[in-house]
Amino acid sequence: MNLDTSNQQRLSYPHTLLKVLQQLRHNVVREGNHQYEKWRSLITRNAFIPSAQNLAYYLALRRHDMREIQLALTPWGLSSLGRIEPRVLPNLDGVIATLGALCGQDPTFLPKHPPLQAFFEGDRLLQYHTDELFGHPPNNRNVRIMVTLPSYAATDDHFILDLVKRGADCLRINCAHDSQLEWEAMIQHIRDAEKSTGKRCKIFMDLGGPKLRLQTVIAPQGQKRIYQGEGLLLSRENPTKPHKTHFQASLSLPEVLEQVKVGATIWIDDGHVGGKVESVGNEGVLIRITHARPNGEKIRVDKGINFPDTPLDLSPLTDKDRQDLDFIVTHADMIGYSFVQKANDIEMLQWELEQRLGTDWRKVAIVAKIETLTAVKNLPELIIHGAGKQPFGVMIARGDLAVEIGYQRLAEMQEEILWLCQAAHVPVIWATQVLENLVKKSIPSRAEMTDAAMAERAECVMLNKGDYIVEAVGILDEVLCRMQAHQLKKTPQLRALHSW
């Protein structure tokens, strides 16, 4: 961190630091109020008004580089503002009032030191909105556990009961799989498990959305794997015979090919295969493979495909999603919204809910799945349009997001999403590949145990399906219980240590 040493020396004088903080507060209030006024007409849920105001102040604050101020505050034993997310103005006012007293300033020219409850109001609002989404937390931990149900959950009488007993608080039905018949059976098993355990278990139903997948794949004769430097032709129609030199594939949404430009990056199968668009012609889009293992990769039907630097103009609601909504609105506590990118996307789903539920649509919770760079950039607007009208949460869909923004940026971006949502007092679901080896092979890796521990900073952690999912729920429950004694969001909990 290269900071201006002369400026740092200037800020070491408390009177100078006080003036800088007072000017910062003035700017934050002015810019934040301006932003909030733009949002005000979109907010019909009074419980969200203070959260929207705090989000506006937080966005205004984070337009400034705070690092020199943070360093200058440290020697005075004052808050460095590093945990300001849920309470922007109370933190600023508290620091300014205390520093002003140290400088002997007339208190009439300083903000009053906020009352004690002002410092905990943001945490209370986040807890309120989390309970609104997931129900009351279990007795032993604050972070909820969500589990994606496999198809056999519709026929296995004991599977869901075992999940709930081990600690699952919310069960996810992915509407991209199975049918209403299986979903209905799963839901009945959930209700039976609730009666047996006396524990409420929320139902999360995930709209499939416009998932881009490979639909038909044909390899050149005598070839099974694709190698770096070879070509993949994405055809506008399903290929019927092998190409002389290229692999061929069609897409589940062929209209995407009209939006792709030469030079665009593509990734297949969660980043296992990568390439660049070499040409666009009548036959289709030719991809030159740039990333594949030395022994090649298999290109399989139904694998996902991403165009990270192509802003795709796709509706997040498909015809199937609209059909599924007829069932979902009468059975689900939360609706997972895939491929949401713009504020208009939120309004589109809200309109569909209103057509089915009338004025009761505001009672249904929406969880926006953040899986593209566009969604990240528009996250404040997505939050305002969603949480301003109904219970709302955010899922960090780390699989697609990593492919879209690059794996090297995922850790940074997931932190920023957590901070922004905490400033808006909006609950976050930490998703994709949590304890993946444990769930699928019964043996966790060291890295994924650390990842699961870090997930304590979210309000809910999602596990995907696998043969050892019941055991994984029990282990995750223990990890989260242990970690909450050490960490609360960004704040270390300094409990007594007994290891030494």
C-alpha positions as CSV (number, residue, x, y, z in Angstrom):
1,M,0.0,0.0,0.0
2,N,1.8,3.1,-1.3
3,L,0.3,6.2,0.6
4,D,1.4,9.8,0.4
5,T,3.8,10.1,3.5
6,S,3.5,13.9,3.5
7,N,-0.3,13.7,3.6
8,Q,0.0,11.0,6.3
9,Q,2.2,13.4,8.3
10,R,-0.4,16.1,7.9
11,L,-3.2,13.9,9.1
12,S,-1.2,13.0,12.2
13,Y,-2.3,16.3,13.7
14,P,-5.7,15.7,15.4
15,H,-7.2,19.1,14.4
16,T,-6.4,18.5,10.7
17,L,-7.8,15.0,10.9
18,L,-10.9,16.3,12.5
19,K,-11.4,18.8,9.6
20,V,-10.9,16.1,7.1
21,L,-13.5,13.8,8.8
22,Q,-16.0,16.7,9.0
23,Q,-15.6,17.4,5.3
24,L,-15.9,13.7,4.5
25,R,-19.1,13.5,6.5
26,H,-20.5,16.5,4.7
27,N,-19.8,14.9,1.4
28,V,-21.3,11.6,2.4
29,V,-24.5,13.1,3.6
30,R,-24.9,15.4,0.6
31,E,-24.1,12.6,-2.0
32,G,-26.0,10.0,0.0
33,N,-29.2,12.1,0.3
34,H,-29.0,12.9,-3.4
35,Q,-28.9,9.1,-4.2
36,Y,-31.6,8.2,-1.7
37,E,-34.0,10.8,-3.2
38,K,-33.6,9.1,-6.6
39,W,-34.6,5.8,-4.9
40,R,-37.4,7.1,-2.6
41,S,-40.3,6.6,-5.0
42,L,-39.3,3.0,-5.6
43,I,-39.6,2.0,-1.9
44,T,-43.0,1.1,-0.7
45,R,-41.9,-1.0,2.2
46,N,-41.4,1.3,5.2
47,A,-39.2,-1.2,7.0
48,F,-36.6,-0.9,4.3
49,I,-36.3,3.0,4.3
50,P,-33.5,3.2,6.9
51,S,-31.6,0.4,5.1
52,A,-31.9,2.2,1.8
53,Q,-30.6,5.4,3.4
54,N,-27.6,3.6,4.9
55,L,-26.9,2.0,1.6
56,A,-26.9,5.4,-0.1
57,Y,-24.5,6.7,2.5
58,Y,-22.2,3.7,2.2
59,L,-22.0,4.1,-1.6
60,A,-21.1,7.7,-1.1
61,L,-18.5,6.9,1.5
62,R,-16.8,4.2,-0.7
63,R,-16.3,6.6,-3.5
64,H,-13.5,8.0,-1.3
65,D,-10.2,6.3,-0.6
66,M,-10.2,5.9,3.2
67,R,-6.9,4.3,3.8
68,E,-4.9,7.3,4.9
69,I,-7.7,8.4,7.3
70,Q,-7.9,4.9,8.7
71,L,-4.1,4.9,9.4
72,A,-4.4,8.3,11.0
73,L,-7.2,7.2,13.3
74,T,-5.4,4.2,14.7
75,P,-2.9,5.9,17.1
76,W,-5.8,7.7,18.8
77,G,-7.5,4.4,19.7
78,L,-10.5,5.3,17.6
79,S,-12.5,3.2,15.2
80,S,-10.7,2.9,11.9
81,L,-14.2,2.8,10.2
82,G,-13.3,-0.7,8.9
83,R,-16.6,-2.2,10.0
84,I,-18.8,0.7,9.1
85,E,-21.1,-1.2,6.7
86,P,-24.3,-1.5,8.8
87,R,-24.1,2.0,10.4
88,V,-22.4,4.6,8.3
89,L,-23.5,7.9,9.9
90,P,-23.4,6.7,13.6
91,N,-19.8,5.5,13.1
92,L,-18.7,8.7,11.5
93,D,-20.5,10.8,14.1
94,G,-19.1,8.8,16.9
95,V,-15.5,9.2,15.7
96,I,-15.9,12.9,14.9
97,A,-17.5,13.6,18.3
98,T,-14.8,11.8,20.2
99,L,-11.9,13.3,18.2
100,G,-13.5,16.8,18.6
101,A,-13.5,16.3,22.4
102,L,-9.8,15.3,22.3
103,C,-9.1,18.5,20.4
104,G,-11.1,20.6,22.9
105,Q,-13.6,21.7,20.2
106,D,-16.9,23.4,21.2
107,P,-19.4,20.5,21.2
108,T,-22.1,22.8,19.6
109,F,-20.1,22.7,16.4
110,L,-19.8,18.9,16.4
111,P,-22.4,16.2,15.7
112,K,-23.8,14.7,18.9
113,H,-22.4,11.4,19.9
114,P,-25.0,8.9,18.7
115,P,-27.0,6.9,21.4
116,L,-25.9,3.4,22.0
117,Q,-28.7,1.8,20.1
118,A,-27.7,3.6,16.9
119,F,-24.6,1.5,16.7
120,F,-26.6,-1.7,16.8
121,E,-29.6,-0.7,14.7
122,G,-28.0,-1.9,11.5
123,D,-27.3,-5.3,13.0
124,R,-30.9,-5.4,14.2
125,L,-32.3,-4.6,10.8
126,L,-30.1,-7.2,9.1
127,Q,-31.3,-9.8,11.6
128,Y,-34.9,-8.7,11.0
129,H,-34.7,-9.0,7.3
130,T,-32.9,-12.4,7.6
131,D,-35.6,-13.8,9.9
132,E,-38.2,-12.5,7.5
133,L,-36.5,-14.5,4.7
134,F,-35.5,-17.7,6.6
135,G,-37.6,-17.7,9.8
136,H,-36.1,-17.7,13.3
137,P,-32.6,-19.2,13.5
138,P,-31.9,-22.5,15.3
139,N,-30.9,-22.3,18.9
140,N,-27.2,-23.1,18.4
141,R,-26.2,-20.9,15.4
142,N,-27.1,-17.8,13.5
143,V,-26.1,-18.8,9.9
144,R,-28.7,-20.9,8.1
145,I,-28.0,-24.0,6.1
146,M,-29.7,-24.6,2.7
147,V,-29.5,-27.9,0.8
148,T,-30.3,-28.6,-2.8
149,L,-32.6,-31.6,-3.1
150,P,-31.7,-34.4,-5.6
151,S,-34.4,-36.1,-7.6
152,Y,-34.6,-39.1,-5.2
153,A,-35.8,-36.8,-2.5
154,A,-39.2,-37.2,-4.1
155,T,-39.3,-41.0,-3.4
156,D,-37.1,-41.4,-0.3
157,D,-39.3,-41.0,2.8
158,H,-36.4,-40.6,5.2
159,F,-33.9,-38.5,3.3
160,I,-35.4,-35.1,3.9
161,L,-36.1,-36.0,7.6
162,D,-32.4,-36.8,8.0
163,L,-31.4,-33.5,6.5
164,V,-33.6,-31.5,8.8
165,K,-32.5,-33.5,11.9
166,R,-28.8,-32.8,11.0
167,G,-29.4,-29.1,10.7
168,A,-30.9,-28.1,7.4
169,D,-33.0,-24.9,7.8
170,C,-34.0,-24.4,4.1
171,L,-34.4,-26.9,1.2
172,R,-33.9,-25.9,-2.4
173,I,-35.8,-27.3,-5.3
174,N,-34.2,-26.5,-8.6
175,C,-37.0,-26.1,-11.2
176,A,-34.5,-26.7,-14.0
177,H,-34.9,-30.4,-13.0
178,D,-37.7,-32.8,-12.4
179,S,-41.4,-31.9,-12.7
180,Q,-44.3,-30.6,-10.6
181,L,-45.1,-34.2,-9.6
182,E,-41.7,-34.7,-8.0
183,W,-41.7,-31.2,-6.5
184,E,-45.0,-31.9,-4.9
185,A,-43.7,-35.1,-3.4
186,M,-40.6,-33.3,-2.1
187,I,-42.7,-30.6,-0.5
188,Q,-44.9,-33.2,1.2
189,H,-41.8,-34.9,2.7
190,I,-40.6,-31.5,4.0
191,R,-44.0,-30.9,5.7
192,D,-43.8,-34.4,7.2
193,A,-40.3,-33.7,8.5
194,E,-41.5,-30.4,10.1
195,K,-44.2,-32.3,11.9
196,S,-41.8,-35.0,13.1
197,T,-39.1,-32.6,14.3
198,G,-41.2,-29.6,15.3
199,K,-38.8,-27.5,13.3
200,R,-39.9,-25.1,10.5
201,C,-38.0,-25.6,7.2
202,K,-38.3,-23.0,4.5
203,I,-38.8,-24.0,0.8
204,F,-36.6,-22.3,-1.8
205,M,-37.7,-22.9,-5.4
206,D,-35.2,-21.8,-8.1
207,L,-36.4,-20.7,-11.5
208,G,-34.3,-22.3,-14.2
209,G,-33.8,-19.1,-16.3
210,P,-32.2,-18.9,-19.7
211,K,-29.3,-21.2,-18.9
212,L,-27.0,-21.5,-21.9
213,R,-26.1,-25.1,-22.5
214,L,-24.6,-27.2,-25.3
215,Q,-27.5,-29.0,-27.0
216,T,-26.0,-31.2,-29.6
217,V,-22.3,-32.1,-29.9
218,I,-20.6,-33.9,-32.9
219,A,-16.9,-34.7,-32.9
220,P,-14.8,-35.1,-36.1
221,Q,-14.4,-38.7,-37.1
222,G,-12.0,-40.6,-35.0
223,Q,-11.7,-37.9,-32.4
224,K,-13.1,-37.9,-28.8
225,R,-11.4,-35.0,-27.2
226,I,-10.7,-31.4,-28.1
227,Y,-7.3,-29.9,-27.7
228,Q,-5.8,-26.4,-27.4
229,G,-5.6,-24.8,-30.8
230,E,-8.4,-26.7,-32.3
231,G,-11.8,-25.3,-33.5
232,L,-15.3,-25.6,-32.2
233,L,-18.1,-24.5,-34.5
234,L,-21.2,-23.3,-32.7
235,S,-23.9,-23.9,-35.3
236,R,-27.2,-22.0,-35.5
237,E,-29.0,-25.3,-36.1
238,N,-28.4,-28.8,-34.7
239,P,-25.5,-30.4,-36.7
240,T,-26.3,-33.7,-38.4
241,K,-23.0,-35.0,-39.6
242,P,-19.3,-34.7,-38.6
243,H,-17.2,-31.7,-39.8
244,K,-13.8,-32.6,-41.4
245,T,-11.7,-30.7,-38.8
246,H,-13.9,-29.0,-36.2
247,F,-16.0,-30.1,-33.3
248,Q,-19.6,-28.9,-33.8
249,A,-22.2,-28.0,-31.2
250,S,-25.6,-26.2,-31.0
251,L,-26.9,-24.1,-28.2
252,S,-30.0,-24.3,-26.1
253,L,-30.5,-20.6,-26.9
254,P,-29.2,-20.2,-30.5
255,E,-30.2,-16.5,-30.6
256,V,-27.1,-15.7,-28.5
257,L,-24.9,-16.3,-31.5
258,E,-26.3,-13.1,-33.1
259,Q,-24.9,-11.1,-30.2
260,V,-21.3,-12.5,-30.2
261,K,-18.4,-10.6,-31.8
262,V,-15.0,-11.7,-33.1
263,G,-12.5,-11.8,-30.2
264,A,-15.0,-12.5,-27.5
265,T,-14.1,-15.0,-24.8
266,I,-16.1,-18.2,-24.2
267,W,-15.9,-20.8,-21.4
268,I,-17.5,-24.2,-21.3
269,D,-18.2,-26.6,-18.4
270,D,-17.5,-24.1,-15.6
271,G,-14.2,-23.0,-17.1
272,H,-12.8,-26.4,-18.0
273,V,-12.6,-25.4,-21.7
274,G,-11.9,-21.9,-22.9
275,G,-11.6,-20.2,-26.3
276,K,-11.9,-17.0,-28.4
277,V,-14.3,-16.3,-31.2
278,E,-12.2,-16.5,-34.4
279,S,-14.9,-15.8,-37.0
280,V,-18.7,-15.3,-37.4
281,G,-20.3,-16.6,-40.6
282,N,-23.3,-18.2,-42.1
283,E,-22.3,-21.6,-40.7
284,G,-22.1,-20.2,-37.2
285,V,-19.5,-19.0,-34.7
286,L,-16.0,-20.6,-34.9
287,I,-14.2,-20.8,-31.5
288,R,-10.5,-21.3,-31.3
289,I,-9.7,-23.3,-28.2
290,T,-7.2,-21.5,-25.9
291,H,-7.6,-23.4,-22.6
292,A,-7.7,-27.2,-22.3
293,R,-5.6,-29.8,-20.5
294,P,-2.7,-31.3,-22.4
295,N,-4.5,-34.6,-22.8
296,G,-7.6,-32.8,-24.2
297,E,-11.1,-32.3,-22.9
298,K,-14.4,-34.0,-23.7
299,I,-17.2,-31.7,-25.0
300,R,-20.4,-33.1,-23.6
301,V,-24.1,-32.3,-24.2
302,D,-25.8,-30.2,-21.5
303,K,-22.6,-28.5,-20.3
304,G,-23.0,-24.8,-19.5
305,I,-21.4,-22.2,-21.8
306,N,-20.5,-18.6,-20.7
307,F,-19.7,-15.5,-22.8
308,P,-18.2,-13.3,-20.0
309,D,-17.3,-10.2,-22.1
310,T,-20.5,-10.3,-24.2
311,P,-23.5,-8.4,-22.6
312,L,-26.2,-10.9,-23.5
313,D,-29.7,-9.4,-24.1
314,L,-31.7,-12.3,-22.7
315,S,-34.9,-12.2,-20.7
316,P,-34.3,-13.8,-17.3
317,L,-37.8,-15.3,-17.4
318,T,-38.4,-18.1,-19.9
319,D,-41.8,-19.5,-21.0
320,K,-41.1,-22.5,-18.8
321,D,-40.3,-20.2,-15.8
322,R,-43.7,-18.6,-16.2
323,Q,-45.4,-22.0,-16.2
324,D,-43.4,-23.0,-13.2
325,L,-44.4,-19.8,-11.4
326,D,-48.1,-21.0,-11.3
327,F,-46.9,-23.8,-9.0
328,I,-44.2,-22.0,-7.2
329,V,-46.3,-19.1,-5.9
330,T,-48.5,-21.5,-3.9
331,H,-45.8,-23.6,-2.5
332,A,-42.5,-21.7,-2.1
333,D,-41.4,-19.3,0.7
334,M,-38.6,-17.9,-1.5
335,I,-38.1,-17.7,-5.3
336,G,-34.5,-18.0,-6.6
337,Y,-34.2,-15.7,-9.6
338,S,-31.5,-16.8,-12.1
339,F,-29.7,-14.5,-14.6
340,V,-31.1,-11.4,-13.1
341,Q,-29.0,-8.4,-14.3
342,K,-31.0,-5.2,-14.3
343,A,-33.6,-3.4,-12.2
344,N,-36.2,-4.1,-15.0
345,D,-35.6,-7.8,-14.5
346,I,-36.8,-7.5,-10.9
347,E,-39.9,-5.6,-12.0
348,M,-40.6,-8.2,-14.6
349,L,-40.8,-11.0,-11.9
350,Q,-42.8,-8.7,-9.6
351,W,-45.4,-8.1,-12.3
352,E,-45.7,-11.9,-12.9
353,L,-46.2,-12.4,-9.1
354,E,-48.9,-9.7,-9.0
355,Q,-50.8,-11.4,-11.9
356,R,-51.0,-14.6,-9.8
357,L,-51.3,-13.3,-6.2
358,G,-52.8,-9.8,-6.4
359,T,-51.8,-7.6,-3.5
360,D,-50.3,-10.6,-1.7
361,W,-47.4,-10.7,-4.1
362,R,-45.4,-8.5,-1.7
363,K,-45.3,-11.4,0.8
364,V,-43.3,-13.7,-1.4
365,A,-39.5,-13.4,-1.0
366,I,-37.2,-13.0,-4.0
367,V,-33.5,-14.0,-3.9
368,A,-31.5,-12.5,-6.8
369,K,-28.7,-14.8,-8.0
370,I,-25.6,-12.7,-8.8
371,E,-23.8,-14.6,-11.5
372,T,-22.6,-11.9,-14.0
373,L,-20.5,-8.8,-14.0
374,T,-23.6,-6.8,-15.1
375,A,-25.5,-8.0,-12.1
376,V,-22.6,-7.0,-9.8
377,K,-22.5,-3.5,-11.3
378,N,-26.3,-3.1,-10.9
379,L,-26.5,-4.7,-7.4
380,P,-27.5,-1.4,-5.6
381,E,-30.4,-1.0,-8.0
382,L,-31.4,-4.6,-7.8
383,I,-31.5,-4.3,-4.0
384,I,-33.6,-1.2,-4.1
385,H,-36.2,-2.5,-6.6
386,G,-36.4,-5.8,-4.7
387,A,-36.1,-5.1,-1.0
388,G,-37.9,-1.8,-1.4
389,K,-41.1,-3.8,-2.1
390,Q,-40.8,-7.3,-0.5
391,P,-38.6,-9.7,1.5
392,F,-35.4,-9.9,-0.5
393,G,-32.0,-11.7,-0.4
394,V,-28.9,-12.1,-2.6
395,M,-27.2,-15.3,-3.6
396,I,-23.5,-15.2,-4.6
397,A,-23.6,-17.8,-7.4
398,R,-19.9,-18.3,-7.2
399,G,-19.6,-20.9,-10.0
400,D,-21.0,-18.8,-12.9
401,L,-19.7,-15.6,-11.3
402,A,-16.1,-17.0,-11.3
403,V,-16.3,-17.9,-15.0
404,E,-17.9,-14.5,-15.9
405,I,-15.4,-12.3,-14.0
406,G,-12.4,-14.5,-13.8
407,Y,-11.3,-16.8,-10.9
408,Q,-8.7,-14.3,-9.8
409,R,-11.3,-11.7,-9.1
410,L,-13.9,-14.0,-7.3
411,A,-12.6,-13.6,-3.8
412,E,-12.4,-9.8,-4.1
413,M,-15.9,-9.6,-5.6
414,Q,-17.5,-11.9,-3.1
415,E,-16.2,-9.6,-0.3
416,E,-17.6,-6.5,-2.0
417,I,-21.0,-8.1,-2.5
418,L,-21.0,-9.1,1.2
419,W,-20.1,-5.5,2.2
420,L,-22.7,-3.9,0.0
421,C,-25.5,-6.2,1.2
422,Q,-24.5,-5.7,4.8
423,A,-24.8,-1.9,4.2
424,A,-28.3,-2.5,2.9
425,H,-29.1,-5.0,5.7
426,V,-29.9,-7.6,3.1
427,P,-29.2,-11.3,3.8
428,V,-26.7,-13.2,1.6
429,I,-26.6,-16.8,0.6
430,W,-23.0,-18.2,0.1
431,A,-23.4,-20.8,-2.7
432,T,-21.6,-23.1,-5.1
433,Q,-19.1,-25.9,-4.3
434,V,-19.3,-25.4,-0.5
435,L,-17.7,-28.6,0.9
436,E,-17.9,-30.1,-2.6
437,N,-15.4,-33.0,-2.0
438,L,-17.1,-33.8,1.3
439,V,-20.6,-33.9,-0.3
440,K,-19.5,-36.0,-3.3
441,K,-16.6,-38.1,-1.9
442,S,-17.0,-38.0,1.9
443,I,-13.5,-36.6,2.3
444,P,-13.2,-32.7,2.6
445,S,-10.2,-30.8,1.3
446,R,-8.4,-28.4,3.7
447,A,-9.2,-25.5,1.4
448,E,-12.9,-26.2,1.4
449,M,-13.0,-26.5,5.2
450,T,-11.5,-23.0,5.3
451,D,-14.0,-21.8,2.7
452,A,-16.9,-23.2,4.8
453,A,-15.6,-21.4,7.9
454,M,-15.4,-18.1,6.0
455,A,-19.0,-18.6,4.9
456,E,-20.0,-17.7,8.4
457,R,-19.9,-14.0,7.2
458,A,-23.0,-14.7,5.1
459,E,-26.5,-15.3,6.5
460,C,-27.0,-18.7,4.8
461,V,-24.7,-21.3,3.3
462,M,-25.9,-23.5,0.4
463,L,-24.8,-27.1,-0.1
464,N,-25.3,-28.9,-3.4
465,K,-26.5,-32.5,-3.8
466,G,-24.2,-35.5,-3.4
467,D,-24.0,-39.0,-2.0
468,Y,-22.8,-37.7,1.4
469,I,-24.9,-34.6,1.8
470,V,-26.5,-35.7,5.1
471,E,-23.1,-36.1,6.7
472,A,-21.9,-32.8,5.2
473,V,-24.9,-30.9,6.8
474,G,-23.8,-32.2,10.2
475,I,-20.2,-31.1,9.7
476,L,-21.2,-27.7,8.3
477,D,-23.5,-27.2,11.3
478,E,-20.5,-27.8,13.7
479,V,-18.1,-25.6,11.7
480,L,-20.6,-22.7,11.7
481,C,-21.3,-23.1,15.4
482,R,-17.6,-23.0,16.2
483,M,-16.9,-20.0,13.9
484,Q,-19.7,-17.8,15.3
485,A,-17.8,-17.7,18.6
486,H,-14.8,-16.2,16.7
487,Q,-16.3,-14.0,14.0
488,L,-19.4,-11.9,13.4
489,K,-19.4,-10.6,9.8
490,K,-16.2,-8.6,9.6
491,T,-15.8,-8.3,13.4
492,P,-13.5,-10.7,15.3
493,Q,-15.1,-12.0,18.5
494,L,-12.4,-11.9,21.1
495,R,-13.6,-14.8,23.2
496,A,-11.1,-16.4,25.6
497,L,-8.7,-18.8,23.9
498,H,-7.9,-22.2,25.5
499,S,-5.5,-23.6,23.0
500,W,-2.4,-22.4,24.9
